[in-house]
Amino acid sequence: MQKKKIPIRKCLGCNIQKPKRELIRIVKAPDIKNEQGEIIESGEISLDLRGKKNGRGAYICFDINCLRSVRKSRRLEKTFSCKIPEDIYDNLEKELSAE
Ligand SMILES: [Zn+2]
């Protein structure tokens, strides 16, 4: 039997590569564009705890320190080139402090 390859992704906070399932996925839904290809509405940012949502993903560890570092450096904004709603960070913090 062939061994299944584990997808590896990099955490935006600490830049360490880890198996995808050990990271939280933050996803940006595809932008809504008009017929000219201009962006009418920027895709929504959300947490993707099941890894099933469509769109562009970014990953961080289940570690509040990584989250704080990402929040402070605004790295998510740079990755998605758009503003990240504060409640995304708040939800993430809640998620990570729950453990
Ligand atoms: Zn990390």
py3Dmol code that shows the C-alpha trace and the ligand (Angstrom):
import py3Dmol

protein = """\
ATOM      1  CA  MET A   1       0.000   0.000   0.000  1.00  0.00           C
ATOM      2  CA  GLN A   2       1.159   3.467  -0.837  1.00  0.00           C
ATOM      3  CA  LYS A   3       1.930   5.739   2.035  1.00  0.00           C
ATOM      4  CA  LYS A   4      -0.306   8.770   2.182  1.00  0.00           C
ATOM      5  CA  LYS A   5       1.495  12.041   1.867  1.00  0.00           C
ATOM      6  CA  ILE A   6       0.783  14.466   4.682  1.00  0.00           C
ATOM      7  CA  PRO A   7       0.307  18.031   3.472  1.00  0.00           C
ATOM      8  CA  ILE A   8       2.726  20.433   5.109  1.00  0.00           C
ATOM      9  CA  ARG A   9       2.004  24.102   5.617  1.00  0.00           C
ATOM     10  CA  LYS A  10       3.900  26.946   7.170  1.00  0.00           C
ATOM     11  CA  CYS A  11       2.683  28.858  10.202  1.00  0.00           C
ATOM     12  CA  LEU A  12       2.559  32.603   9.585  1.00  0.00           C
ATOM     13  CA  GLY A  13       3.528  33.261  13.180  1.00  0.00           C
ATOM     14  CA  CYS A  14       6.659  31.198  13.744  1.00  0.00           C
ATOM     15  CA  ASN A  15       7.440  30.194  10.134  1.00  0.00           C
ATOM     16  CA  ILE A  16       7.719  26.551  11.092  1.00  0.00           C
ATOM     17  CA  GLN A  17       6.369  23.943   8.717  1.00  0.00           C
ATOM     18  CA  LYS A  18       3.901  21.518  10.195  1.00  0.00           C
ATOM     19  CA  PRO A  19       1.367  18.949   9.048  1.00  0.00           C
ATOM     20  CA  LYS A  20      -1.720  20.780   7.901  1.00  0.00           C
ATOM     21  CA  ARG A  21      -3.983  19.228  10.502  1.00  0.00           C
ATOM     22  CA  GLU A  22      -1.869  20.667  13.301  1.00  0.00           C
ATOM     23  CA  LEU A  23      -2.538  24.175  12.057  1.00  0.00           C
ATOM     24  CA  ILE A  24      -5.561  26.428  11.978  1.00  0.00           C
ATOM     25  CA  ARG A  25      -6.650  27.468   8.527  1.00  0.00           C
ATOM     26  CA  ILE A  26      -7.799  30.989   7.910  1.00  0.00           C
ATOM     27  CA  VAL A  27      -9.460  31.334   4.584  1.00  0.00           C
ATOM     28  CA  LYS A  28     -10.309  34.193   2.290  1.00  0.00           C
ATOM     29  CA  ALA A  29     -13.269  33.505   0.059  1.00  0.00           C
ATOM     30  CA  PRO A  30     -12.768  34.369  -3.611  1.00  0.00           C
ATOM     31  CA  ASP A  31     -13.301  38.055  -4.395  1.00  0.00           C
ATOM     32  CA  ILE A  32     -16.540  38.990  -6.091  1.00  0.00           C
ATOM     33  CA  LYS A  33     -15.765  40.516  -9.467  1.00  0.00           C
ATOM     34  CA  ASN A  34     -17.790  42.217 -12.162  1.00  0.00           C
ATOM     35  CA  GLU A  35     -17.640  41.345 -15.858  1.00  0.00           C
ATOM     36  CA  GLN A  36     -14.585  43.536 -16.331  1.00  0.00           C
ATOM     37  CA  GLY A  37     -12.779  41.565 -13.691  1.00  0.00           C
ATOM     38  CA  GLU A  38     -12.766  44.415 -11.196  1.00  0.00           C
ATOM     39  CA  ILE A  39     -13.205  43.477  -7.584  1.00  0.00           C
ATOM     40  CA  ILE A  40     -16.618  44.627  -6.352  1.00  0.00           C
ATOM     41  CA  GLU A  41     -16.392  43.017  -3.010  1.00  0.00           C
ATOM     42  CA  SER A  42     -13.422  41.517  -1.261  1.00  0.00           C
ATOM     43  CA  GLY A  43     -13.848  37.888  -0.238  1.00  0.00           C
ATOM     44  CA  GLU A  44     -14.842  37.243   3.318  1.00  0.00           C
ATOM     45  CA  ILE A  45     -12.226  36.170   5.831  1.00  0.00           C
ATOM     46  CA  SER A  46     -13.203  33.342   8.108  1.00  0.00           C
ATOM     47  CA  LEU A  47     -11.814  30.558  10.213  1.00  0.00           C
ATOM     48  CA  ASP A  48     -11.868  27.195   8.597  1.00  0.00           C
ATOM     49  CA  LEU A  49     -11.643  24.710  11.395  1.00  0.00           C
ATOM     50  CA  ARG A  50     -12.515  21.757   9.170  1.00  0.00           C
ATOM     51  CA  GLY A  51     -10.279  22.655   6.259  1.00  0.00           C
ATOM     52  CA  LYS A  52     -13.100  22.416   3.765  1.00  0.00           C
ATOM     53  CA  LYS A  53     -13.796  25.979   2.740  1.00  0.00           C
ATOM     54  CA  ASN A  54     -13.045  27.335  -0.681  1.00  0.00           C
ATOM     55  CA  GLY A  55     -10.578  30.107  -1.197  1.00  0.00           C
ATOM     56  CA  ARG A  56      -7.090  31.128  -0.324  1.00  0.00           C
ATOM     57  CA  GLY A  57      -5.778  29.792   2.957  1.00  0.00           C
ATOM     58  CA  ALA A  58      -3.236  30.864   5.527  1.00  0.00           C
ATOM     59  CA  TYR A  59      -2.138  28.782   8.448  1.00  0.00           C
ATOM     60  CA  ILE A  60      -1.111  29.309  12.034  1.00  0.00           C
ATOM     61  CA  CYS A  61      -0.287  26.952  14.907  1.00  0.00           C
ATOM     62  CA  PHE A  62      -2.696  26.202  17.713  1.00  0.00           C
ATOM     63  CA  ASP A  63      -0.581  28.553  19.748  1.00  0.00           C
ATOM     64  CA  ILE A  64      -1.644  31.876  21.136  1.00  0.00           C
ATOM     65  CA  ASN A  65       1.881  33.231  20.748  1.00  0.00           C
ATOM     66  CA  CYS A  66       1.828  32.611  17.020  1.00  0.00           C
ATOM     67  CA  LEU A  67      -1.543  34.320  16.781  1.00  0.00           C
ATOM     68  CA  ARG A  68      -0.323  37.343  18.717  1.00  0.00           C
ATOM     69  CA  SER A  69       2.737  37.617  16.554  1.00  0.00           C
ATOM     70  CA  VAL A  70       0.613  37.432  13.386  1.00  0.00           C
ATOM     71  CA  ARG A  71      -1.806  39.994  14.753  1.00  0.00           C
ATOM     72  CA  LYS A  72       0.952  42.372  15.740  1.00  0.00           C
ATOM     73  CA  SER A  73       2.859  42.141  12.482  1.00  0.00           C
ATOM     74  CA  ARG A  74      -0.326  42.301  10.369  1.00  0.00           C
ATOM     75  CA  ARG A  75       0.989  39.384   8.375  1.00  0.00           C
ATOM     76  CA  LEU A  76      -2.464  38.140   7.526  1.00  0.00           C
ATOM     77  CA  GLU A  77      -3.342  41.475   5.970  1.00  0.00           C
ATOM     78  CA  LYS A  78      -0.251  41.206   3.807  1.00  0.00           C
ATOM     79  CA  THR A  79      -0.975  37.621   2.849  1.00  0.00           C
ATOM     80  CA  PHE A  80      -4.535  38.339   1.776  1.00  0.00           C
ATOM     81  CA  SER A  81      -3.923  41.998   0.786  1.00  0.00           C
ATOM     82  CA  CYS A  82      -7.025  43.120   2.600  1.00  0.00           C
ATOM     83  CA  LYS A  83      -8.184  44.177   5.999  1.00  0.00           C
ATOM     84  CA  ILE A  84      -8.786  41.451   8.554  1.00  0.00           C
ATOM     85  CA  PRO A  85     -11.792  42.107  10.810  1.00  0.00           C
ATOM     86  CA  GLU A  86     -10.815  42.365  14.466  1.00  0.00           C
ATOM     87  CA  ASP A  87     -13.349  39.727  15.401  1.00  0.00           C
ATOM     88  CA  ILE A  88     -11.431  37.173  13.366  1.00  0.00           C
ATOM     89  CA  TYR A  89      -8.493  37.686  15.708  1.00  0.00           C
ATOM     90  CA  ASP A  90     -10.783  37.747  18.725  1.00  0.00           C
ATOM     91  CA  ASN A  91     -12.389  34.477  17.687  1.00  0.00           C
ATOM     92  CA  LEU A  92      -8.989  32.944  17.133  1.00  0.00           C
ATOM     93  CA  GLU A  93      -7.798  34.080  20.528  1.00  0.00           C
ATOM     94  CA  LYS A  94     -10.880  32.602  22.095  1.00  0.00           C
ATOM     95  CA  GLU A  95     -10.330  29.379  20.200  1.00  0.00           C
ATOM     96  CA  LEU A  96      -6.729  29.158  21.334  1.00  0.00           C
ATOM     97  CA  SER A  97      -7.234  30.148  24.951  1.00  0.00           C
ATOM     98  CA  ALA A  98      -9.938  27.516  25.321  1.00  0.00           C
ATOM     99  CA  GLU A  99      -7.402  24.698  25.631  1.00  0.00           C
TER     100      GLU A  99
END
"""
ligand_1 = """\
1
ZN
Zn 3.461 28.899 14.767
"""
view = py3Dmol.view(width=600, height=400)
view.addModel(protein, "pdb")
view.setStyle({"model": 0}, {"cartoon": {"style": "trace"}})
view.addModel(ligand_1, "xyz")
view.setStyle({"model": 1}, {"stick": {}})
view.zoomTo()
view.show()
